[in-house]
Amino acid sequence: MKWVISVLFFACVSFSQAAVPACTSGCDDSHYCESSCYTDADNLLYTVNTDRFGDPNKPKCTDGTATCPGDLSSFDFANCQATCEADEACTAYILDQDFNGDRCRFLTQCMSASDAGVITPCEDCSSERKCSSCPQFNYVSGSTVVHWVCEMQGDAYSNKAAEGTLCKPTASCESVEKPALIKCKANDQDPEALGSWVDASEEAVPEDQLQDAECSCNDLRIPAAADTNLFCESEHTVDADGDYIIKSGDRCDLVCDAQLFIPIECRFNTEKTAASWHIEVDGDIDLGEDTTCLACSINNCEKSKNVSGTVRVNLLLLFLLVLLQLTIST
């Protein structure tokens, strides 16, 4: 199941941010996003108001730096975006109310409050501006898959991230190469075309680094023995060396002496810097990323395999398991 990621914190970064206010939503199919837009007189194209003293169904328009549209018979305050889209000079609009009623101001560009000389923030304004979006990410499920978490409403898997959106990976490991932070950059040639994901050096991020990728655990050897039973979501059989081999993505239960049930799964460590095998024995226990063998009896893991080298289980862990078995037996 796809899980929704919430952004709690983004560290300071070296990306240079444009003066245009950031999008506070994804970029929709019409290439508009919600943003905190303000304006001054030089940036105001024209204003459409409810005609308080005239026909309430026929709005009036006041020229700014541009002439009002000739036909307002179909104007809808609920769809100011359509009027902005029809005017090549318009890239943003602000919908609010004044003493006349509904008001929509059409802008050359979306300005920040400080650039527009506005001291008091508008609490009841609704504004949108034109935007460019970047390709959505393709979600891959898995307990040790590295995803992207982005500074936006929703996520960049089901929504189109607008230009300026920052994203970082949810974890890291040696086998997965991803930049520590990426940004959605607008298309310089065509603002309405798809933008691109860039790193802190403004270099395009290779496609393979944008894909969700799995941090894998080492294969885990579980020697077959009289005191050992293994049950997994997918069937596992004993190999020629007399071992069960479980891999990343497997979820299994190791049963020792028909008494001790030990769930086994590959997960991230606490710091999310590596994947390692975890077991549940009165709480989560991280076996460590170098562990390659787990057994109900210490001697079983000390066997040599029919390959060069010998693998051993963490002796402290085995001591704990044996102690727990003795406790249960008594």
VEXDREN-2710 file (C-alpha; in Angstrom, 1 decimal):
% VEXDREN-2710
k/r/px/py/pz
1/MET/0.0/0.0/0.0
2/LYS/1.2/3.4/-0.8
3/TRP/2.0/5.5/2.2
4/VAL/1.6/9.2/2.5
5/ILE/4.7/11.1/3.5
6/SER/4.4/14.3/5.7
7/VAL/7.2/16.9/5.7
8/LEU/8.2/18.0/9.2
9/PHE/11.6/19.6/8.6
10/PHE/14.0/20.7/5.8
11/ALA/17.5/21.8/6.7
12/CYS/19.0/25.0/5.3
13/VAL/20.3/24.5/1.8
14/SER/22.5/26.3/-0.7
15/PHE/19.8/26.5/-3.4
16/SER/19.2/30.0/-4.6
17/GLN/15.5/30.8/-4.4
18/ALA/13.7/33.1/-6.9
19/ALA/12.0/36.2/-5.7
20/VAL/8.6/34.9/-6.9
21/PRO/6.6/33.5/-4.0
22/ALA/6.8/29.7/-3.8
23/CYS/3.8/27.5/-4.8
24/THR/2.0/26.2/-1.8
25/SER/0.3/23.5/-3.8
26/GLY/1.2/21.2/-6.7
27/CYS/1.0/22.6/-10.2
28/ASP/-2.4/21.7/-11.8
29/ASP/-3.1/20.6/-15.3
30/SER/-3.6/24.2/-16.3
31/HIS/-0.1/25.1/-15.0
32/TYR/-1.4/27.1/-12.0
33/CYS/-0.6/26.7/-8.4
34/GLU/-1.7/28.3/-5.2
35/SER/0.7/31.0/-3.9
36/SER/0.8/34.1/-1.7
37/CYS/0.6/36.8/-4.3
38/TYR/0.6/40.5/-3.8
39/THR/0.8/43.5/-6.2
40/ASP/1.5/47.2/-6.5
41/ALA/0.0/49.6/-8.9
42/ASP/2.7/49.1/-11.6
43/ASN/2.1/45.4/-11.6
44/LEU/-1.7/45.5/-11.7
45/LEU/-3.2/44.9/-15.2
46/TYR/-6.9/45.5/-14.3
47/THR/-9.4/44.8/-11.6
48/VAL/-12.9/43.2/-12.0
49/ASN/-15.4/44.0/-9.3
50/THR/-19.0/43.3/-8.3
51/ASP/-21.0/46.4/-9.4
52/ARG/-22.5/47.3/-6.1
53/PHE/-24.7/50.1/-7.6
54/GLY/-25.4/48.5/-10.9
55/ASP/-26.4/45.1/-12.2
56/PRO/-25.2/42.6/-9.6
57/ASN/-24.9/39.9/-12.3
58/LYS/-22.7/42.1/-14.5
59/PRO/-19.3/43.0/-13.0
60/LYS/-17.4/46.2/-13.8
61/CYS/-13.8/46.5/-14.7
62/THR/-11.2/49.2/-13.9
63/ASP/-8.1/49.6/-16.1
64/GLY/-4.7/49.4/-14.5
65/THR/-1.5/49.2/-16.7
66/ALA/-3.6/47.4/-19.3
67/THR/-7.1/47.8/-20.8
68/CYS/-9.9/45.7/-19.4
69/PRO/-11.2/42.8/-21.6
70/GLY/-14.0/43.9/-23.8
71/ASP/-16.5/41.2/-23.0
72/LEU/-17.2/40.3/-19.4
73/SER/-20.7/38.8/-19.9
74/SER/-19.4/35.3/-19.0
75/PHE/-17.0/36.4/-16.3
76/ASP/-17.1/34.2/-13.2
77/PHE/-15.5/35.2/-9.9
78/ALA/-15.2/31.4/-9.1
79/ASN/-13.0/31.0/-12.2
80/CYS/-10.7/34.0/-12.4
81/GLN/-8.1/31.6/-13.7
82/ALA/-9.9/31.4/-17.1
83/THR/-9.7/35.2/-17.6
84/CYS/-6.0/35.2/-16.7
85/GLU/-5.3/32.3/-19.0
86/ALA/-6.9/34.2/-21.9
87/ASP/-4.6/37.2/-21.4
88/GLU/-0.9/36.6/-22.5
89/ALA/0.2/39.4/-20.1
90/CYS/-1.4/37.8/-17.1
91/THR/0.6/35.3/-15.0
92/ALA/-1.2/35.6/-11.6
93/TYR/-4.4/36.8/-10.0
94/ILE/-5.8/37.6/-6.5
95/LEU/-9.4/36.9/-5.5
96/ASP/-10.7/38.7/-2.4
97/GLN/-13.4/41.1/-1.4
98/ASP/-13.7/44.9/-0.9
99/PHE/-16.6/47.1/0.0
100/ASN/-18.3/46.4/-3.4
101/GLY/-18.1/42.6/-3.0
102/ASP/-16.1/40.1/-4.9
103/ARG/-12.9/41.4/-6.5
104/CYS/-10.4/39.8/-8.8
105/ARG/-7.1/41.6/-9.6
106/PHE/-5.1/40.4/-12.6
107/LEU/-1.3/40.7/-12.4
108/THR/1.8/40.8/-14.6
109/GLN/3.5/38.7/-12.0
110/CYS/3.0/37.3/-8.6
111/MET/4.9/39.5/-6.1
112/SER/5.9/38.9/-2.5
113/ALA/4.4/41.2/0.2
114/SER/7.7/42.9/0.7
115/ASP/8.3/43.6/-3.0
116/ALA/4.7/44.9/-3.3
117/GLY/5.2/47.2/-0.3
118/VAL/2.4/45.4/1.7
119/ILE/2.8/45.5/5.4
120/THR/-0.3/43.6/6.6
121/PRO/-0.7/40.1/5.2
122/CYS/-4.1/39.4/3.5
123/GLU/-5.9/36.8/5.5
124/ASP/-8.9/36.3/3.1
125/CYS/-7.1/36.4/-0.2
126/SER/-7.0/33.5/-2.6
127/SER/-4.3/33.7/-5.3
128/GLU/-2.8/31.6/-7.9
129/ARG/0.1/32.0/-10.4
130/LYS/1.4/30.3/-13.4
131/CYS/3.9/27.5/-12.7
132/SER/6.0/24.8/-14.2
133/SER/6.0/21.3/-12.8
134/CYS/8.5/18.5/-12.7
135/PRO/7.9/14.8/-13.5
136/GLN/6.1/12.8/-10.8
137/PHE/8.0/10.0/-9.1
138/ASN/7.1/6.4/-9.5
139/TYR/6.3/4.8/-6.1
140/VAL/7.9/1.4/-5.2
141/SER/6.8/-0.3/-2.1
142/GLY/9.1/-2.0/0.4
143/SER/10.3/-1.7/4.0
144/THR/13.8/-0.6/2.9
145/VAL/13.0/1.3/-0.3
146/VAL/14.3/4.9/-0.3
147/HIS/11.6/7.3/-1.3
148/TRP/11.5/11.1/-1.8
149/VAL/9.8/13.4/0.7
150/CYS/9.0/16.9/-0.6
151/GLU/8.2/20.3/0.9
152/MET/4.7/20.6/-0.5
153/GLN/1.1/19.7/0.2
154/GLY/0.7/16.0/-0.5
155/ASP/3.5/14.2/-2.2
156/ALA/5.4/14.2/-5.5
157/TYR/4.1/10.7/-6.4
158/SER/0.4/11.6/-6.8
159/ASN/0.8/15.3/-7.3
160/LYS/2.9/17.4/-9.8
161/ALA/5.6/19.3/-7.8
162/ALA/5.8/22.9/-8.8
163/GLU/9.1/24.7/-9.6
164/GLY/11.0/25.6/-6.5
165/THR/9.9/22.5/-4.6
166/LEU/12.6/20.9/-2.5
167/CYS/12.8/17.1/-1.9
168/LYS/15.2/14.8/0.0
169/PRO/15.6/11.1/0.3
170/THR/14.0/9.3/3.2
171/ALA/17.1/7.2/3.9
172/SER/20.5/6.4/2.6
173/CYS/22.8/3.4/2.2
174/GLU/25.9/2.4/0.3
175/SER/24.1/0.6/-2.5
176/VAL/21.7/3.6/-3.3
177/GLU/23.1/6.8/-4.8
178/LYS/20.9/9.8/-4.5
179/PRO/21.7/13.6/-4.0
180/ALA/21.0/14.8/-0.4
181/LEU/18.6/17.4/-1.8
182/ILE/17.0/18.1/-5.1
183/LYS/14.9/21.0/-6.5
184/CYS/12.3/21.2/-9.2
185/LYS/13.6/23.7/-11.8
186/ALA/11.3/25.4/-14.3
187/ASN/11.8/24.9/-18.0
188/ASP/13.8/27.9/-19.2
189/GLN/12.5/27.6/-22.8
190/ASP/8.8/27.0/-22.1
191/PRO/7.5/27.8/-18.6
192/GLU/4.5/25.6/-19.2
193/ALA/6.6/22.6/-20.3
194/LEU/7.8/20.0/-17.8
195/GLY/10.7/21.3/-15.7
196/SER/13.6/19.1/-14.4
197/TRP/15.0/17.9/-11.1
198/VAL/18.4/19.4/-10.3
199/ASP/20.9/19.0/-7.5
200/ALA/22.5/21.8/-5.3
201/SER/24.9/22.6/-8.2
202/GLU/21.9/23.1/-10.6
203/GLU/22.9/20.0/-12.5
204/ALA/20.2/17.7/-13.8
205/VAL/19.8/14.6/-11.6
206/PRO/20.3/11.3/-13.6
207/GLU/17.0/9.4/-14.1
208/ASP/18.2/6.3/-12.2
209/GLN/18.9/8.4/-9.1
210/LEU/15.3/9.8/-9.2
211/GLN/13.8/6.3/-9.0
212/ASP/12.8/4.7/-5.7
213/ALA/15.5/2.2/-4.9
214/GLU/15.9/-0.6/-2.3
215/CYS/18.6/-0.7/0.3
216/SER/19.2/-4.5/0.6
217/CYS/20.3/-6.6/3.5
218/ASN/22.9/-9.3/3.2
219/ASP/21.5/-12.7/2.4
220/LEU/20.7/-14.3/5.8
221/ARG/21.7/-18.0/6.2
222/ILE/19.5/-20.1/8.6
223/PRO/21.0/-23.6/9.0
224/ALA/18.4/-26.3/8.9
225/ALA/18.4/-28.4/12.2
226/ALA/16.1/-30.5/14.3
227/ASP/15.3/-27.6/16.6
228/THR/14.6/-25.2/13.6
229/ASN/11.6/-24.5/11.6
230/LEU/11.2/-21.6/9.2
231/PHE/7.9/-20.2/7.8
232/CYS/8.0/-17.4/5.2
233/GLU/5.4/-15.6/3.1
234/SER/7.0/-17.3/0.1
235/GLU/8.1/-20.9/0.2
236/HIS/11.8/-21.5/1.1
237/THR/13.6/-24.9/0.8
238/VAL/16.9/-26.1/2.2
239/ASP/19.8/-25.7/-0.3
240/ALA/22.6/-28.1/-1.0
241/ASP/24.6/-26.8/1.9
242/GLY/21.8/-27.5/4.3
243/ASP/20.7/-23.9/4.8
244/TYR/17.7/-21.8/4.3
245/ILE/18.6/-18.5/2.6
246/ILE/16.3/-15.5/3.1
247/LYS/16.7/-12.3/1.1
248/SER/15.6/-8.7/1.4
249/GLY/11.9/-8.5/0.9
250/ASP/11.3/-11.8/2.7
251/ARG/9.2/-11.9/5.8
252/CYS/9.7/-15.0/7.9
253/ASP/9.2/-16.5/11.3
254/LEU/12.0/-18.6/12.8
255/VAL/10.6/-21.2/15.3
256/CYS/13.0/-22.7/17.8
257/ASP/12.2/-25.9/19.7
258/ALA/8.5/-25.4/18.7
259/GLN/8.4/-22.8/21.5
260/LEU/10.1/-19.5/20.5
261/PHE/8.7/-17.7/17.5
262/ILE/11.0/-15.0/16.1
263/PRO/9.7/-12.7/13.3
264/ILE/12.5/-11.7/10.9
265/GLU/12.5/-8.8/8.4
266/CYS/14.9/-6.6/6.7
267/ARG/14.5/-3.0/7.8
268/PHE/16.3/0.3/8.1
269/ASN/18.5/0.9/11.2
270/THR/17.4/3.7/13.6
271/GLU/19.5/6.4/11.7
272/LYS/18.2/5.2/8.3
273/THR/21.7/4.9/7.0
274/ALA/21.7/1.2/6.3
275/ALA/19.4/-1.8/6.0
276/SER/19.8/-4.7/8.4
277/TRP/18.0/-7.8/9.6
278/HIS/15.6/-7.2/12.5
279/ILE/14.0/-9.7/14.8
280/GLU/11.1/-9.3/17.3
281/VAL/12.0/-10.8/20.7
282/ASP/10.3/-8.8/23.4
283/GLY/10.8/-5.7/21.2
284/ASP/12.7/-4.9/18.1
285/ILE/16.3/-6.1/17.9
286/ASP/18.7/-4.9/15.1
287/LEU/21.1/-7.7/14.2
288/GLY/23.4/-5.2/12.5
289/GLU/24.2/-4.8/8.8
290/ASP/27.1/-7.3/8.8
291/THR/25.0/-10.3/10.2
292/THR/24.8/-13.1/7.7
293/CYS/23.6/-16.1/9.8
294/LEU/21.0/-16.7/12.4
295/ALA/20.3/-20.0/14.2
296/CYS/18.5/-21.5/17.1
297/SER/21.7/-23.1/18.4
298/ILE/25.2/-21.4/18.4
299/ASN/27.0/-24.4/16.9
300/ASN/24.8/-24.4/13.8
301/CYS/26.0/-21.0/12.7
302/GLU/29.6/-21.9/13.3
303/LYS/29.6/-24.6/10.6
304/SER/31.7/-23.9/7.6
305/LYS/29.9/-23.7/4.3
306/ASN/31.1/-25.4/1.1
307/VAL/32.5/-22.0/0.0
308/SER/35.5/-20.0/1.2
309/GLY/35.1/-18.3/4.5
310/THR/33.0/-18.9/7.6
311/VAL/30.0/-16.8/8.7
312/ARG/29.0/-16.4/12.4
313/VAL/26.0/-15.1/14.1
314/ASN/26.3/-12.3/16.7
315/LEU/27.2/-14.3/19.9
316/LEU/25.6/-11.8/22.2
317/LEU/22.3/-12.2/20.3
318/LEU/22.5/-16.0/20.5
319/PHE/23.2/-15.8/24.2
320/LEU/20.0/-13.8/24.5
321/LEU/18.0/-16.3/22.5
322/VAL/19.3/-19.3/24.4
323/LEU/18.5/-17.5/27.7
324/LEU/15.0/-16.8/26.5
325/GLN/14.5/-20.4/25.5
326/LEU/15.7/-21.7/28.9
327/THR/13.3/-19.2/30.6
328/ILE/10.4/-20.4/28.5
329/SER/11.3/-24.0/29.1
330/THR/11.3/-23.6/32.8
END
